Amino acid sequence: MGINFHITSVREGTIFNVMQFLSLEKVTGILSVSFGRHIPEVAIYFVSGTAATAEFGSLVGDPVLDVLLCQEYAIKEVNFAPGRISRINDRALIVRAASLSGALLQASKDVDKCQARPYIYGLLPVHLPESGRTETILQILHDFPKVRDFLSAQQPADKDKKAPLKQCELLHRALARGALNYHTPLVPLKSFRQLMDPLQPLSDKETENLRVYMRSLLPHPKATHMPIDRFYAFASAVESIAHRRGPEVGEQTRRAIYRLIQLTTKLGDTATLNV
């Protein structure tokens, strides 16, 4: 009987572990990875335990593994359906390493060294000036030829961030300069200090609780910004601690939160970001 499974609780390391398991079990079939209803799925074709090809629209082969590991926090479901593979897309071959372990290790290294990653958030929609549409970063990567000319027209500069994928270099350049803008205003994490200073010293328990909570609200662990709708939740937790310090600290923190929200919403569509 062939292996068939459906995973809806995706944690860090899930994709790596699933693919290793399928390799060890020598399976043949299709591993499908879903980012949600409105984003096309990733398809990885296994033949006798070998991850032969990977496809995500215009993104094919080894770069698909980079995207999966980079944006693993955006994954909603993972499915494997056993079955005979009748045809292999030669353009989508995974060829970077001799083994699946090697390919995943290389993808992990790519993600670690990517300078653009801190500002690439797969599930967050951006405005596309040429078409007037709003699409997520993952949708743009899937259909990249549609925006390649627009993004390539942005002149390079010394401060541009490097990335293993040229698509991500171009996206980061456009986002940093305001040629593209995230639909949701983003709060820079470096601005959180003005909220935290009045609370010092924090207890070990308070520090750990805030750290874990903040991590759960970020688009991914290396993110430098938090969507403002999630910031409201984090700010509420900070304000709760502040009020326990006393009315004066509570009011000071409340004003700091309000100023930060005002600044973020005011600059959301017009700021050229230093990222």
C-alpha positions, 0 to 999 in steps of 0.5 A: 500500500502506498503512503498517502498523507495530509498535514495541516499543522506545519512547523519549522522543519516540516518540509525538510523532515517530510522530504527526507521521509519520502526519500527513505521510503522510496516512494513514487508520487507527488508532494503538494505544498499549499500556501492557501486557497488563492496561491497555486501549489508547489509540486515536487515529483518523487520517483523511487525516493528521488526528488526528481523535479520541483515546480512553482509556476515560472519557478522550477528546479532547485530555486523552488526548494529555496522558496519553500525553506525561506517561506516555510512559515507561510505553508498551510498544508502538505499532501502526498499522493502516491502514483506513477509519474508518467512524465518528467518536466526536464526544465524542472529538474533538481540538479544542484546536489547528488542527493536530496539531503545535499539539495536541502542543505544547499537550500538551507545555506542559501536561505541563511545567507540571503540578504533580501529575506528580512523584507520578503514576506510571502503571504503579504499582498503588494500593489502592482502599479502597472496592472493596478492589481494587488497580489502576494509575493508568492503569487508574484514569484509564481507568475514572475514573467508578468512583472520582470520587465517592470522590476528590471527597469529599477536601476541597481545601486550599491546598497541593493541586497544580494539574494540567491534568486534574482527574483528576490533581488529585484523584488527587494530593490523595488520594495525598498525604493517604494516602486512596490509597496506592501498593502498592509503598513509594516512596523519596523522592529527597531522601533519597538525599543521606544515601547520597551524602554519604559518597562525596564527592567523586565523579569525573565518571564516577561522577557521570554513571553514577549519574545515568544509572542513576537516571534509568533506574529512575525512573517518569518523568524528573520523578518525586520518588520511586523504587519500593523494588524499583528502589531496591535496584538503585540502592543496590547501585550506590552501595554498590559505589562506597562499598566502593571508598572503603574498609571504613569508608565501605562500612559507613557506606553500608550502614547508611544504606541499611538505615535508609532501607529500614526507614523506607520500608517502615515508612511505606509504608502509613501516611504522609501524604506531603509531595508 
